[in-house]
Amino acid sequence: MQLIDEHSAAAYLQEQGRLLPNEDVSVRELPGGVSNFVLYVTRSTESDFVLKQAREQLRVAAPWFCSVERIWREVETMRVCTQLLTDSSTTPRVPIATPDVLFTDTDNFLYGMSAVANHETWKQRLLRGEIIEDVAHSCGWLMGRLHGGTWNGRLIPNSLHDRQFFHDLRVDPYYREVARVHTDLVPAIDRLTDSLDSSIHCLVHGDFSPKNLLVHEHGLVLIDFEVGHFGDPAFDIGFFLSHLVLKAFRAGDESSTYLALIDAFRSAYSDEFSRLVSNGELPAIEQRAAENLAACMLARIDGKSQVDYLSESARAQVRECARCMLLASEASFDDVMNHIRSSLRRNHQL
């Protein structure tokens, strides 16, 4: 496997015939990723594109490894998502797309995809305090579309039935690491991980978060599909909403604006999912989502992939809140949200 970086990419692309002869290009590494090298290729005569190559060791403080074969999981998941968006009869408030796969290199575990020029991640905007409920609403629509459109395995290729990468990149570094740090939570984490392996219903993106939603002048683009699998939709919901809750803890007195994003997301998700799947499925999904929300909150404090934007006091507040939720049994999603609101109110009064 030839490792490609910003210094070697131009020569590699010329050798592979991906550039015109003597074409001027510039290559820069895109920030934010921990599991891959992602390079933006600017061309003088043709459209820009992005190169993505998997790395076996992830770039975090704790040792964390995963097979580079996951790059093909990403390509397959992205193609399913693109088809779901193409076939949709409804539209979100803010247009959402996925990148186009331009080429693949099986020997070097990389692929090229269409680029999004002049973008920011939604995470960047949220951390600046830019709160747009239509974006959250559209995220709910998109997730409802991905889950409902693949319910009972529709459109899902056989390779996505393998959940090993999900365990390597999510269950172990997030949930199992929480259990190693908080040994009294082992029974709760065991129940949660068991539910992930027994509630297999639809396509799960596995990394649906504000950092993987690119905001540009024409709408949004969803990226990073390498954890995609046939699994439990409750994980996607809990994982995504944990990012909004953590930013609410960071926001202090402005926390209610971030919680309003959760309401917008839930409304759109429910509408689109229920249009495609029986309403009777939602209560059970949301209850499992509440457990995933609590576990993801704690994992971003004490797991292998920790957030870098919370103060020590905010981290302690999140830890206490998440632990209480995990120790509670049979809590509904509304119960969990009420607990989060109460925790935020108490913290503001200190």
Residue pairs with C-beta under 8 A, 6 or more apart in sequence:
1 68
1 107
1 108
1 109
2 8
2 12
2 107
2 108
3 37
3 53
4 12
4 37
4 39
4 51
4 53
4 108
4 110
5 29
5 37
5 39
6 27
6 28
6 29
6 39
9 27
9 39
9 41
9 51
10 19
10 25
10 27
13 19
13 25
13 41
13 51
16 105
18 103
18 112
19 25
19 43
20 45
20 46
23 43
23 44
23 45
23 46
24 43
24 44
25 41
25 42
25 43
25 44
26 41
26 42
27 39
27 40
27 41
27 42
27 51
28 39
28 40
28 42
29 37
29 38
29 39
29 40
30 38
30 39
30 40
30 50
32 121
32 211
33 59
33 224
34 58
34 59
34 60
34 305
35 54
35 55
35 58
35 59
35 66
35 70
35 169
35 226
36 52
36 53
36 54
36 55
36 71
36 226
37 51
37 52
37 53
37 55
38 50
38 51
38 52
39 50
39 51
39 52
40 48
40 50
40 115
41 48
41 49
41 50
41 51
41 112
41 115
42 48
43 49
47 114
47 115
48 115
48 117
49 102
49 112
49 113
49 114
49 115
50 99
50 112
50 113
50 114
50 115
51 110
51 111
51 112
52 71
52 74
52 110
52 111
52 112
52 113
53 71
53 108
53 109
53 110
54 68
54 69
54 70
54 71
54 109
54 110
54 226
55 68
56 65
56 66
56 67
56 68
57 63
57 64
57 65
58 64
58 65
58 66
60 304
60 305
62 173
62 304
64 173
64 304
65 168
66 165
66 168
66 169
67 165
67 168
68 109
69 109
70 165
70 169
70 226
70 227
71 109
71 110
71 111
71 226
72 104
72 106
72 159
73 159
73 160
73 165
73 225
73 226
73 227
73 228
73 229
74 111
74 224
74 225
74 226
74 228
75 101
75 104
75 111
75 225
76 157
76 159
76 160
76 228
77 160
77 203
77 205
77 225
77 226
77 228
77 229
78 98
78 99
78 101
78 113
78 225
78 228
79 101
80 150
80 155
80 156
80 157
80 160
80 203
80 228
81 98
81 146
81 203
81 205
81 222
81 225
82 98
82 100
83 155
84 145
84 146
84 149
84 150
84 155
85 96
85 97
85 98
85 142
85 145
87 149
88 145
88 149
90 141
90 145
90 272
90 275
92 137
92 138
92 141
92 142
92 268
93 134
93 137
93 138
93 141
94 134
94 135
94 137
94 138
94 219
94 220
95 138
95 218
95 219
95 220
96 138
96 141
96 142
96 219
96 220
96 221
96 222
97 219
97 220
97 221
97 222
98 221
98 222
98 223
99 113
99 114
99 115
99 116
99 221
99 223
100 113
100 114
101 111
101 112
101 113
102 111
102 112
102 113
102 114
103 111
103 112
104 110
104 111
104 112
105 111
116 214
116 216
116 221
117 216
118 216
118 217
119 214
119 215
119 216
119 221
120 214
120 215
120 216
121 210
121 211
121 212
121 213
121 214
121 215
122 135
122 210
122 211
122 213
122 214
122 215
122 220
123 209
123 210
123 211
123 213
123 243
125 132
125 215
126 210
126 244
126 247
126 258
127 247
127 250
127 309
129 251
129 254
131 257
131 258
131 260
131 261
133 260
133 261
133 264
134 264
135 213
135 215
135 220
135 261
136 244
136 261
136 262
136 264
136 265
136 268
137 264
137 265
137 267
137 268
138 220
138 268
139 208
139 213
139 220
139 240
139 265
139 268
140 264
140 265
140 266
140 267
140 268
140 269
140 270
140 272
141 268
141 269
141 271
141 272
142 222
143 205
143 208
143 233
143 236
143 237
143 240
143 265
143 269
144 268
144 269
144 270
144 271
144 272
144 273
144 274
144 275
144 276
145 272
145 276
146 202
146 203
146 205
146 236
147 201
147 202
147 203
147 204
147 233
147 236
147 273
147 277
148 202
148 272
148 273
148 274
148 275
148 276
148 277
149 155
149 203
149 276
150 156
150 202
150 203
150 230
151 201
151 202
151 276
151 277
152 201
152 202
153 202
153 230
155 203
156 202
156 203
156 230
160 203
160 228
160 229
160 230
161 229
161 230
162 229
163 197
163 229
163 230
163 231
165 226
165 227
165 229
166 204
166 206
166 227
166 229
166 231
169 206
169 226
169 227
170 206
170 227
170 235
170 239
171 193
171 196
173 299
173 303
173 304
173 305
174 295
174 296
174 299
174 303
174 304
174 305
175 189
175 192
175 193
175 295
175 299
175 303
176 189
176 193
177 299
177 302
177 303
177 304
178 185
178 189
178 295
178 298
178 299
178 302
178 303
179 185
179 186
179 189
179 190
181 302
181 303
182 298
182 302
182 323
184 327
185 298
185 323
185 326
185 327
188 291
188 295
188 326
188 327
189 295
189 326
191 291
192 291
192 292
192 295
195 232
195 234
195 288
195 291
196 231
196 232
196 234
196 235
199 231
199 232
199 234
199 284
199 288
200 230
200 231
200 232
201 231
201 232
201 233
201 281
202 230
202 231
202 233
203 228
203 229
203 230
204 227
204 228
204 229
204 230
204 231
204 232
204 233
204 235
204 236
205 222
205 225
205 227
205 228
205 236
206 225
206 226
206 227
206 228
206 229
206 231
206 235
206 236
206 239
207 224
207 225
207 226
207 227
207 239
208 222
208 236
208 239
208 240
209 239
209 240
209 243
210 243
210 244
212 222
212 223
212 224
213 220
213 221
213 222
213 223
214 220
214 221
214 222
214 223
232 288
233 285
233 289
234 285
234 286
234 287
234 288
234 289
234 291
234 292
235 289
235 292
237 269
237 285
237 286
237 289
237 292
237 293
238 288
238 289
238 290
238 291
238 292
238 293
238 294
238 295
238 296
239 292
239 296
240 265
241 262
241 265
241 289
241 293
242 292
242 293
242 296
242 297
242 300
244 258
244 259
244 261
244 262
244 265
245 258
245 259
245 262
245 293
245 297
245 318
245 340
246 297
246 300
246 307
246 310
246 318
247 258
247 309
248 255
248 256
248 258
248 259
248 340
248 344
249 255
249 310
249 314
249 317
249 318
249 344
249 347
250 309
250 310
250 311
250 314
251 257
251 258
252 348
253 348
255 344
255 348
259 337
259 340
259 341
259 344
262 337
270 282
273 281
273 282
274 282
286 332
286 333
287 330
287 331
287 332
287 333
289 333
290 325
290 331
290 332
290 333
290 335
290 336
291 325
291 326
291 331
293 325
293 333
293 336
294 322
294 325
294 326
294 336
295 322
295 326
297 318
297 321
297 322
297 325
298 318
298 319
298 322
298 323
298 326
299 305
300 306
300 307
300 318
301 307
301 310
301 315
301 318
301 319
301 322
302 319
310 318
317 343
317 347
320 343
321 339
321 340
321 343
324 339
325 331
325 336
325 339
325 340
328 335
328 339
331 339
